[in-house]
Amino acid sequence: MAKTNILDVIMWVVGVLVSLAVGFGMIDKILTVRWIPEIITVIAGWIVVIGIIIGVIIAIVKAVQ
């Protein structure tokens, strides 16, 4: 098992939180992208949220192994 630096863990958690904030902002239509329809932005937000949840699950499974 590889040694993990505490700074790496902190940066990973920060990345997860920022990704979730952006994803939920897009879903709630708070964050928008110019020239892209709102429905596409909402779909992209869901893709971000689902992707980060899958990534967290994979990281936990790898850490347990």
TAGI-V359046 format. One record per residue. N is the residue number from 1. SS is DSSP state (hx for helix, st for strand, lp for the rest). OMEGA is omega in whole degrees, -180 to 180 (none if undefined). Layout:
N & SS & OMEGA
N & SS & OMEGA
This chain:
1 & lp & -178
2 & lp & 176
3 & lp & -179
4 & lp & 178
5 & lp & -179
6 & hx & 178
7 & hx & 177
8 & hx & 180
9 & hx & 179
10 & hx & -180
11 & hx & 178
12 & hx & 179
13 & hx & 178
14 & hx & 178
15 & hx & 178
16 & hx & -179
17 & hx & 179
18 & hx & 178
19 & hx & 178
20 & hx & 179
21 & hx & 179
22 & hx & -180
23 & hx & -180
24 & hx & 175
25 & hx & 177
26 & hx & 180
27 & hx & -178
28 & lp & 179
29 & lp & 174
30 & lp & 175
31 & lp & 179
32 & lp & 177
33 & lp & -179
34 & lp & 176
35 & lp & 176
36 & lp & -178
37 & lp & -178
38 & hx & -177
39 & hx & 178
40 & hx & 178
41 & hx & 178
42 & hx & 178
43 & hx & 178
44 & hx & 177
45 & hx & 178
46 & hx & 177
47 & hx & 178
48 & hx & -177
49 & hx & 180
50 & hx & 179
51 & hx & -179
52 & hx & 177
53 & hx & 177
54 & hx & 179
55 & hx & 178
56 & hx & 179
57 & hx & 179
58 & hx & -180
59 & hx & 179
60 & hx & 179
61 & hx & 179
62 & hx & -180
63 & hx & -179
64 & hx & -177
65 & lp & none
